């Protein structure tokens, strides 16, 4: 099942239609964590930026499996777009907000710094909420019945267990 999920991840690289089970989503995700850690470490040792190529290589298949996983829970692909944005917005909001607090205190309440502080805090709050909501969607079981995105994914898995 692990190898099948990982092979399907690469076979369905440009397939935005249909559905994917939780294992089809999480197996490649977890395997790539270990691959990224190894490549990032190896890149640092040999001082050649190989990690960026690994990220670029897995970007499209990761996006498509995310879209199919959301289809399995009968959700739109919009969250597949919002998930990486929120993964960047939340840490940005945290760092910029932390720096902004000290900058605002040092400028005696300059409005420009205050606006940046408010925007960074909004990025932190909304980015974190969207990120957590997307993670919950990825963990939820898929629809056991066919939905508007097809009859594969969890529907196929539940029917094969009968």
C-alpha positions in Angstrom: 0.0 0.0 0.0 2.9 2.4 0.8 4.6 1.7 -2.5 1.4 1.9 -4.5 0.5 5.3 -2.9 4.0 6.6 -3.7 3.9 5.3 -7.3 0.4 6.8 -7.8 1.8 10.1 -6.5 4.2 10.2 -9.5 1.9 8.6 -12.0 -0.9 11.1 -11.4 1.4 14.2 -11.5 -0.8 16.3 -13.8 -4.1 14.7 -12.8 -6.3 17.3 -11.1 -9.5 15.3 -11.5 -10.7 12.5 -9.3 -10.0 11.7 -5.7 -7.2 10.5 -3.5 -7.4 8.6 -0.2 -5.6 9.7 3.0 -2.8 7.2 2.4 -2.4 8.6 -1.2 -1.8 12.0 0.4 0.1 11.3 3.6 2.5 8.5 2.4 4.2 10.8 -0.2 4.1 13.7 2.3 5.9 11.7 5.0 8.4 10.1 2.5 9.3 13.6 1.2 9.9 14.9 4.7 12.7 12.3 5.0 14.0 13.0 1.5 14.0 16.7 2.1 15.9 16.4 5.4 18.5 14.2 3.7 18.9 16.4 0.7 19.0 19.6 2.8 21.7 18.2 5.0 23.6 16.8 2.0 23.3 20.1 0.2 24.8 21.9 3.2 27.7 19.5 3.4 28.7 19.8 -0.2 27.6 23.4 -0.5 25.6 22.9 -3.6 21.9 24.0 -3.5 20.3 20.7 -4.5 17.4 21.2 -2.2 15.7 23.8 -4.5 15.6 21.3 -7.3 14.0 18.6 -5.1 11.3 21.1 -4.0 10.7 22.2 -7.7 10.5 18.5 -8.7 7.8 17.7 -6.2 5.8 20.9 -6.3 3.3 20.0 -9.1 2.6 16.4 -7.9 2.2 17.7 -4.3 -0.3 20.3 -5.5 -2.3 17.8 -7.5 -2.5 15.2 -4.8 -3.6 17.9 -2.4 -6.4 18.9 -4.8 -7.5 15.3 -5.2 -7.4 14.8 -1.4 -9.7 17.7 -1.0 -11.9 16.4 -3.7 -12.2 13.1 -1.7 -13.7 15.2 1.2 -16.0 17.0 -1.4 -14.1 20.3 -1.1 -12.9 22.6 -3.8 -9.4 23.0 -5.0 -9.3 26.5 -3.5 -7.9 25.1 -0.3 -5.0 23.5 -2.2 -4.1 27.0 -3.3 -4.6 28.6 0.2 -2.6 25.9 2.1 0.9 26.9 0.8 0.0 30.5 1.0 -1.0 30.1 4.7 2.1 28.1 5.4 4.1 31.2 4.4 1.8 33.8 5.8 1.7 32.5 9.3 5.4 32.4 10.0 5.8 35.8 8.1 3.2 37.3 10.4 4.9 35.9 13.5 8.4 37.2 12.6 7.1 40.6 11.2 4.8 41.1 14.1 7.6 40.3 16.6 9.9 42.8 14.9 7.1 45.3 14.4 6.4 45.4 18.1 9.9 46.6 18.9 10.0 48.9 15.9 6.8 50.5 16.8 7.9 51.1 20.4 11.1 52.7 19.1 9.3 55.1 16.8 6.9 56.5 19.3 3.9 55.1 17.6 4.6 55.8 13.9 1.5 55.0 11.9 3.4 53.2 9.1 5.0 50.8 11.5 1.6 50.4 13.2 0.0 49.4 9.8 2.7 46.9 9.1 2.2 45.5 12.6 -1.5 45.1 12.1 -1.0 43.4 8.7 1.6 41.0 10.1 -0.7 40.1 12.9 -3.6 39.5 10.5 -1.3 37.3 8.4 -0.4 35.3 11.5 -4.0 34.9 12.6 -5.6 34.1 9.3 -2.6 32.1 8.0 -2.7 29.9 11.1 -6.5 29.4 10.9 -6.4 28.4 7.3 -3.4 26.2 7.8 -5.0 24.3 10.7 -8.3 24.0 8.8 -6.5 22.6 5.8 -4.7 20.0 8.0 -8.1 19.0 9.4 -9.4 18.5 5.9 -6.5 16.4 5.0 -7.0 14.1 8.0 -10.8 13.8 7.6 -12.0 10.6 6.0 -13.3 10.9 2.5 -16.8 10.5 1.3 -17.8 6.8 1.1 -20.3 7.6 -1.6 -19.5 9.1 -5.0 -19.5 12.9 -4.9 -19.3 15.6 -7.6 -15.6 14.8 -8.1 -16.0 11.2 -8.9 -16.2 7.7 -7.4 -12.6 7.0 -6.7 -10.6 7.6 -3.5 -12.3 6.6 -0.3 -15.4 5.5 -2.2 -13.4 3.0 -4.1 -11.6 1.8 -0.9 -14.8 1.3 1.0 -16.4 -0.6 -1.9 -13.4 -2.9 -2.2 -13.6 -3.9 1.6 -17.2 -5.3 1.2 
